[in-house]
Amino acid sequence: MVATNEAGLSTGERRRRREMRSAWLRLLVLAVLVLNLLASQHGTSILVHWQVIGAYGLATIVAVLLSIRRTGPSWSDTAFVVIDALLVVALFHAHLFAPGEAFDHSLTAPSLAVGFLLLMHVALRLKPALVVLFSSFVLTGWLTFLAFTIAVHANLHPGTESEWPILATEGALAAAFAFAAFVCYLLIKEHNLVLAEAVGSERRRQILARFFSPSVVAELQANASSLTMVRRQAVVMFVDLRSFTRLSETSEPEVIAELLSEYRQLVIEKVFEHGGTIDKFIGDGVMAVFGHPDTRPNDAAKAVDCAIQLTASLDRWHRGRASRGQIATKAGIGLHAGPVIGGVLESGQHSEFTVFGDAVNVAQRLERLCRTLDARLVISEECLMNAPEFIASARWNWKEAAELDGRRGRLRVAYVS
């Protein structure tokens, strides 16, 4: 499964967008770099400044082209970060690279600001490792090169005043830079953790949305304990297409797929509209439950109302397909109320939300009874009595002692032909 988050973007698409954003932001950083460097002219060191601008500009052009073409090796992010870090080090030591100047390492505020600016740019990639890499290169190159040049200058000019206090001063600035990098690192880690949780939550919501109505999904997200295995009263519905096996053997696969897709969508919409839950799809069969994971006093009424409306909808669907010359088949519905055990059944790598019990078996057999009675809907008397407002709302036919395959005893059932 491809992970998705807001606006349905896949992980790969989010990564590509982040890379493109980073590449185009380099143009803004380049503009700021020019302005800041123009404000920090120190003799011939301005030549080094412009060399830094040129190198960064070249890297920016390459990054933008790669983002537009969506090409480039996997290590390109690392390469650009290393290049940026080296350019920051060169910028911090621009005076030392300028020929003919005496040792005068006074780090300017604009130059330091550029270092922090590029740190923020690296942080926007949302990769903690790149922040560590960038800050490590900058801090190591910054302090090591400064210490080396101070030591060389002391050896070449033994009588001059010691320059080591400069290292202590810039060490304090480096500590501030390191703290900023550490904060960026922590924020990115926290962001990525929250994002992973959000993506996981969205993935779980999408899975739940396949089986539950939106209102039930919201309740389950707020109260996950509703998914634990419990025994409760519920109404179970089975829906099945007639002669589907024969149709599947004589029709093209894409035709059968279209038929099943329309049929399932119709059933799902009606079940969710009445607050029911889709337990499972079994080929052309659909099993739905009302009253689980949350039992309510009007579950039976909702289930019976759903069954009556679904019967009418399936009839219209059948007539519509037949009028268009498409393959069409009628459906049968069985409905029964009783105690069930339901919840998430852990089965190793494959866990499922399901219900089971005698009520499930009876509902399935009532659906099969539709063939015998030439009925579209069969409901047990027990279920219909729990929804008395619907007893007179449909033209019920009654069978006093219906025999169910594989089950002892007989039931009084109502059915709609």
C-alpha positions in Angstrom: 0.0 0.0 0.0 1.3 3.4 -0.9 1.2 5.7 2.1 -0.8 8.9 1.7 -1.6 11.9 3.7 -3.3 15.3 3.1 -4.8 15.9 -0.3 -4.1 12.2 -1.1 -0.4 12.7 -1.9 1.7 9.7 -1.9 5.0 9.5 -0.1 6.9 9.8 -3.4 4.9 12.8 -4.5 5.5 14.6 -1.2 9.2 13.9 -1.5 9.3 15.3 -5.1 7.4 18.4 -4.1 9.8 18.9 -1.2 12.8 18.6 -3.5 11.3 21.1 -6.0 10.5 23.5 -3.2 14.0 23.2 -1.9 15.5 23.8 -5.3 13.4 27.0 -6.0 14.1 28.3 -2.5 17.8 28.3 -3.4 17.0 31.1 -5.8 15.7 33.2 -2.9 18.7 32.3 -0.8 20.9 33.3 -3.7 19.3 36.8 -3.8 19.7 37.2 0.0 23.3 36.0 -0.3 24.0 38.7 -2.9 22.5 41.4 -0.7 24.3 40.3 2.4 27.6 39.9 0.8 27.4 43.3 -0.8 26.9 44.7 2.6 30.1 43.2 4.0 33.0 44.5 1.8 36.4 44.2 3.3 39.0 45.1 0.7 40.0 42.4 -1.7 38.0 39.8 0.2 35.0 40.9 -1.9 36.5 38.8 -4.7 36.2 35.7 -2.5 32.6 36.7 -1.7 31.7 36.8 -5.4 33.4 33.4 -5.9 31.1 32.0 -3.2 28.1 33.5 -4.9 29.2 32.1 -8.2 29.6 28.6 -6.8 26.3 28.7 -5.0 24.6 30.1 -8.1 26.0 27.2 -10.2 24.8 24.7 -7.6 21.4 26.4 -7.6 21.0 26.1 -11.4 21.8 22.4 -11.3 19.4 21.8 -8.4 16.5 23.6 -10.2 17.2 21.7 -13.5 17.2 18.4 -11.6 13.9 19.2 -9.8 12.2 20.3 -13.1 13.3 17.1 -14.9 12.7 15.0 -11.8 16.0 13.3 -12.3 19.2 13.1 -10.3 20.9 10.4 -8.1 19.6 9.6 -4.7 22.7 11.2 -3.1 22.1 14.6 -4.7 20.6 16.0 -1.5 23.7 15.1 0.4 26.0 16.5 -2.3 24.2 19.9 -2.3 24.3 20.0 1.5 28.0 19.4 1.5 28.6 22.0 -1.1 26.6 24.5 0.8 28.5 23.8 4.0 31.9 24.2 2.3 30.7 27.5 0.8 29.7 28.7 4.3 33.1 27.8 5.7 34.7 29.7 2.8 32.5 32.7 3.4 33.3 32.7 7.1 37.1 32.7 6.3 36.9 35.0 3.2 39.5 37.3 4.8 42.0 34.5 5.1 41.6 33.5 1.4 42.1 37.1 0.2 45.7 37.6 -1.0 47.8 40.3 0.4 45.8 41.0 3.5 47.0 40.8 7.0 45.5 38.4 9.5 42.2 40.1 10.4 39.5 37.6 11.0 36.4 39.7 12.0 33.4 37.6 11.1 30.7 40.0 9.9 27.0 39.8 10.9 25.8 39.4 7.2 28.2 36.5 6.7 27.0 34.8 9.9 23.4 35.5 8.9 24.0 33.6 5.6 25.2 30.6 7.7 22.0 30.5 9.7 20.0 31.1 6.5 21.4 28.1 4.8 20.9 26.1 8.0 17.2 26.9 7.8 17.2 26.0 4.1 18.7 22.6 4.9 16.1 22.1 7.7 13.3 22.6 5.2 14.3 19.4 3.6 12.9 17.7 6.8 15.7 15.2 7.0 17.5 15.2 10.4 20.5 13.5 9.0 21.1 16.4 6.5 21.0 19.0 9.4 23.6 17.0 11.3 25.7 16.7 8.2 25.5 20.4 7.3 26.1 21.7 10.8 29.0 19.2 11.4 30.8 20.3 8.2 30.3 24.0 9.0 31.3 23.8 12.7 34.3 21.5 12.0 35.5 23.6 9.0 34.9 26.9 10.8 36.8 26.2 14.0 39.4 23.8 12.6 40.5 26.2 9.8 40.5 29.2 12.2 42.6 27.3 14.7 45.0 26.2 12.0 45.5 29.7 10.6 46.0 31.2 14.1 48.7 28.6 14.8 50.4 29.2 11.5 50.3 33.0 12.0 51.7 32.6 15.5 54.6 30.5 14.2 55.3 33.0 11.4 55.1 36.1 13.7 56.3 34.9 17.1 56.5 38.5 18.5 53.0 39.5 17.7 50.0 39.5 20.2 48.4 36.2 20.5 45.4 35.6 18.3 43.9 32.7 20.2 41.2 34.9 22.0 39.6 35.1 18.5 39.0 31.4 18.6 37.3 31.7 21.9 35.0 34.5 20.6 34.0 32.6 17.5 33.7 29.5 19.6 30.8 31.2 21.3 29.2 32.1 17.9 29.8 28.5 16.9 28.0 27.3 20.0 25.0 29.4 19.1 25.1 28.0 15.6 25.3 24.4 17.1 22.3 25.2 19.3 20.2 26.4 16.4 21.1 23.3 14.4 20.2 21.1 17.4 16.8 22.8 17.7 16.2 22.3 14.0 17.1 18.6 14.4 14.6 18.2 17.3 11.8 20.0 15.5 12.3 17.9 12.3 12.3 14.7 14.4 9.1 15.8 16.1 7.5 16.9 12.8 8.3 13.5 11.2 7.0 11.6 14.1 3.7 13.6 14.0 3.5 13.1 10.2 4.1 9.4 10.6 1.3 9.2 13.2 -1.0 11.3 11.0 -0.3 9.1 8.0 -0.9 5.9 10.1 -4.1 7.4 11.4 -5.3 8.3 7.9 -4.5 4.8 6.7 -6.5 3.3 9.6 -9.3 5.7 8.9 -9.4 4.7 5.2 -9.5 1.0 6.2 -12.3 1.6 8.7 -14.2 3.7 6.1 -14.4 0.6 3.8 -16.6 -1.1 6.4 -18.2 1.6 8.6 -20.3 4.7 8.0 -18.6 8.0 8.6 -20.3 8.5 11.9 -19.1 5.1 13.1 -15.6 5.8 11.9 -15.5 9.0 14.0 -16.7 7.1 17.0 -14.2 4.3 16.6 -11.3 6.8 16.3 -12.4 8.5 19.5 -13.0 5.2 21.3 -10.9 2.4 20.0 -12.2 0.0 22.8 -15.3 -0.4 20.7 -13.3 -2.8 18.5 -12.6 -5.3 21.3 -14.4 -8.7 21.2 -17.8 -8.4 23.0 -21.2 -10.1 23.0 -24.2 -7.9 22.2 -27.5 -7.8 20.4 -27.4 -7.0 16.7 -29.2 -7.3 13.4 -27.4 -9.2 10.6 -28.2 -8.7 6.9 -27.1 -10.9 4.0 -27.5 -9.7 0.4 -26.8 -12.0 -2.5 -27.2 -11.9 -6.3 -29.2 -14.5 -8.1 -27.6 -16.8 -10.7 -24.3 -15.0 -10.3 -22.2 -18.1 -10.8 -23.8 -18.8 -14.1 -23.3 -15.2 -15.2 -19.6 -15.2 -14.2 -19.0 -18.3 -16.3 -20.6 -16.9 -19.4 -19.6 -13.2 -19.3 -16.4 -11.3 -19.8 -14.4 -10.5 -16.6 -14.6 -6.7 -17.1 -18.4 -7.0 -17.4 -18.7 -9.0 -14.2 -16.4 -6.5 -12.5 -18.6 -3.6 -13.5 -21.7 -5.4 -12.3 -20.2 -6.2 -9.0 -18.8 -2.7 -8.5 -22.2 -1.1 -9.1 -24.0 -3.6 -6.9 -21.6 -3.3 -4.0 -21.6 0.5 -4.2 -25.4 0.5 -4.0 -25.5 -1.8 -1.0 -22.7 0.1 0.8 -24.5 3.4 0.3 -27.7 2.1 1.8 -26.1 0.3 4.7 -24.0 3.4 5.6 -27.0 5.7 5.2 -28.7 3.7 7.9 -25.7 3.5 10.3 -24.8 -0.1 9.5 -21.5 -1.8 9.1 -20.1 -3.8 6.2 -18.7 -6.9 7.8 -17.4 -8.6 4.7 -17.8 -9.2 1.0 -18.1 -12.9 -0.1 -18.0 -12.9 -3.9 -21.4 -11.5 -4.9 -22.6 -11.7 -1.3 -22.5 -8.8 1.2 -22.8 -9.2 5.0 -23.8 -6.2 7.0 -24.5 -5.6 10.7 -26.6 -3.1 12.6 -25.9 -2.6 16.3 -22.2 -3.4 16.2 -19.8 -1.9 17.3 -22.4 0.3 19.0 -25.8 -1.0 20.1 -28.7 1.4 19.9 -32.5 0.9 20.7 -33.5 1.5 17.1 -31.0 -0.8 15.4 -33.8 -3.2 14.3 -35.8 -0.3 12.8 -32.8 1.0 10.9 -32.0 -2.5 9.6 -35.6 -3.2 8.4 -35.8 0.3 6.9 -32.5 -0.3 5.1 -33.6 -3.7 3.9 -36.9 -2.3 2.5 -35.2 0.6 0.7 -32.4 -1.6 -0.5 -34.9 -4.0 -2.0 -36.5 -1.2 -4.0 -33.1 0.2 -5.0 -31.9 -3.2 -6.3 -35.1 -3.6 -8.3 -34.5 -0.2 -9.9 -30.9 -1.1 -10.6 -31.9 -4.4 -12.2 -34.5 -2.8 -14.4 -32.1 0.0 -15.4 -29.4 -2.4 -16.5 -31.9 -4.5 -18.4 -33.3 -1.5 -20.2 -29.7 -0.6 -21.3 -29.1 -4.0 -22.6 -26.6 -4.9 -19.9 -26.4 -8.1 -18.0 -28.7 -7.9 -15.0 -29.7 -10.1 -12.1 -32.0 -9.9 -9.2 -30.9 -10.0 -5.5 -32.2 -11.5 -2.3 -31.9 -10.2 1.2 -32.1 -12.0 4.6 -32.4 -10.3 7.9 -32.4 -11.6 11.5 -31.8 -10.2 15.0 -30.0 -11.9 17.9 -26.9 -12.1 20.0 -23.6 -12.0 18.3 -19.9 -11.9 19.3 -18.0 -9.2 17.4 -14.9 -7.2 17.3 -11.4 -7.4 15.9 -10.3 -11.0 15.5 -6.5 -11.2 15.7 -5.1 -13.8 13.3 -1.4 -13.1 13.1 -0.7 -11.1 10.0 -4.3 -10.9 9.0 -6.7 -9.4 11.5 -10.3 -8.5 10.7 -13.4 -6.9 12.2 -16.1 -9.5 12.2 -19.2 -10.9 14.0 -20.3 -14.5 14.4 -22.9 -16.4 16.2 -26.3 -18.1 15.5 -27.8 -14.8 14.4 -25.3 -14.7 11.5 -26.1 -18.3 10.5 -29.8 -17.7 10.6 -29.6 -14.5 8.5 -27.5 -16.3 5.8 -30.1 -19.1 5.6 -33.0 -16.6 5.4 -31.2 -15.1 2.4 -31.0 -18.5 0.8 -34.7 -19.0 1.6 -35.4 -16.2 -0.9 -34.9 -18.7 -3.7 -37.4 -21.1 -2.3 -40.0 -18.5 -1.6 -39.3 -16.6 -4.8 -38.8 -13.5 -2.5 -36.7 -10.5 -2.6 -36.6 -10.0 1.1 -37.0 -12.4 4.0 -37.1 -11.3 7.6 -37.5 -13.3 10.8 -40.5 -12.6 12.9 -38.2 -11.9 15.9 -36.4 -9.1 13.9 -39.6 -7.6 12.5 -41.3 -7.5 16.0 -38.4 -5.3 17.2 -39.4 -2.8 14.5 -43.2 -2.7 14.9 -43.5 0.6 12.9 -42.7 -1.4 9.8 -45.1 -4.3 10.2 -47.8 -2.4 8.3 -45.6 -0.4 6.0 -44.9 -3.2 3.5 -47.0 -6.0 1.9 -45.6 -8.8 4.0 -46.3 -12.4 3.2 -46.0 -14.8 6.1 -44.7 -18.3 6.3 -45.6 -19.9 9.6 -42.9 -22.7 9.8 -40.0 -22.1 7.5 -37.3 -24.7 7.5 -33.7 -23.5 7.3 -31.0 -25.7 5.8 -28.7 -27.2 8.3 -30.6 -25.9 11.3 -33.0 -27.5 13.7 -36.3 -25.9 14.4 -38.5 -23.7 12.3 -39.0 -20.0 12.1 -42.0 -17.8 11.3 -40.8 -15.4 8.7 -42.1 -12.5 6.7 -41.1 -11.9 3.1 -41.7 -9.6 0.1 -42.1 -11.2 -3.3 
